[in-house]
Amino acid sequence: ERTHAHISGRSQEIQRLIGRSLRAVTDLSVLGERTIILDCDVLQADGGTRTASITAACLALALALKKMMDEKIIDRMPLKYLVSGISVGIVGGEILLDLDYSEDSNAEIDMNVVSTEKEQLVELQATGEKNPFSRKELSALLNLAYKGIKEIAQVQKDALKKKSMLFMAYM
């Protein structure tokens, strides 16, 4: 999302979120002074661009790191866990997973969760859009988010298996 030669504030925030999410699950010491740039283009968006970008970027990173290992640029896999993101919220009193734009716009509570499949949180953004929310509601939202994260992680693993990346420790 560029306007002229300037990146919008929203795009910068998404870039930082993706970077934080991937750094949290990567042993950066293995990479040394190297920088990996991942370009995330969301071609069709109906909400969930941040979480979709994190999920896809993790796969792209795994593939890039595997190539670096194959080319003997690095000696071991620095990616410690797969990470993915999902949105959850309460809309019309109902807890929903993977909110679309309309649901997100009308949510009483909106939350983005970035986590490993083992329920290790990387980032949590939760907002009471209309009113404060309770710890009980937070727990219910997290429980549903973890269910979604586990389903996404399985899809990630299946995609990596197709690329013969079975050796990875988190498989």
Buried (B, 14 or more C-beta within 10 A) or exposed (E): EEEEEEEEEEEEEBBEBBEEBBEBBBEEEBBEEEEEEBEBEBEEEEBBBBBBBBBBBBBBBBBBBBEBBEEEEBEEBBBBBBBBBBBBBBBEEEBBBBBEEEBBEBBBBBBBBBBBBEEEBBBBEBEBBEEEBEEEBBEBBBEBBBEBBBBBBEEBBEBBEEEEBEEBEBE
